[in-house]
């Protein structure tokens, strides 16, 4: 998913800059939920088949040179990863993927004696993860996939990966992929895999745990990890959004911490993203997938006073995108048209992605 993913993908001063903007009065104190209508700043060029999920790579020196990586969910080898600049132009296409669903990016990963920025894709019909090194010049993506089979003991739809969210553990720098699948058992629906760089220069995956519940009403695709706070969110599409600890070594790692979006949506809960304003505060975004007019519900990341897992809805963002699946968000200034942050959403009808300036009027 997998959604920004909080401050893990973004140097800390990005989040600090957004907090400073808000404290200066651009973002007023939040009140009751209300609707905020925004228009896209940029629409990317279309992909060939079926756009699905975006991720954002933040340039370490010049944020205006940051990149959007998006999946094209074609099957039979017609799927692809696309790299767009912030003007929406395609700067690279990596083809030959077999139904790639979701993509996530983690920057500054120390593994195998190297520090890498990585993009990880759930390649559904190949039953594996695809791993790419990301850099700010051509070729922007380089395939470094090793042995990355997932759900190896499952059969049928239960063996097919869909969503992916990356967790970069703070205490030791370990990198994990948390993966959802097309279908599976009511418990143990999600798989968590440790990712490491081998001596062969390839990234390999090792299963760590199976966890997480799903209702009998739908499936889980979107997975989003909050590195800073150590939580993982997943959208049970027929039920709502569930929350767990991301660290598999926690004593209560398999216990569901909370759930929200269990009622009130017209469409399925789909993509999730996190927009931090500090290390511990900010917003969790949940997509309500609606034909022609998807909505993005905004919840307090820190929860209610004394109840960190009771997320409170404070606003709804409408931007005119069609049947949105994946979303991503990052704070900070990315240029004059993106002064306080970037929100990227999938737009089904045009097979592309829409870029919005983060709205600071969440009052």
Secondary structure, 3 states (H helix, E strand, C coil): CCCCCCHHHCCHHHHHHHHHHHHCCCCCCCCCCCEEECCCCEECCCCCCCEEEEEEECCCCCHHHCEEEEEECCCCCCEEEEEEECCCCEEEEEEEECCEEEEEEEEEEEECCEEEEEEEEEEHHHCEEEEEEECCCCCCEEECECCCECCCCCCHHHHCEEEEEEEECCCCCCEEEEEEECCCCCEEEEEEEEEEECCCCCEEEEEEEEEEECCCCCCEEEEEEECCCCEEEEEECCCEEEEEECCCCCCCCCCCCEEECCCCCCCCEEEEEEEECCCCCEEEEEEECCCCCCEEEEEECCCECCECCCCCEEEEEECCCCCCCCEEEEECCCECCECCEEEEEEECCCCEEEEEECCCCCC
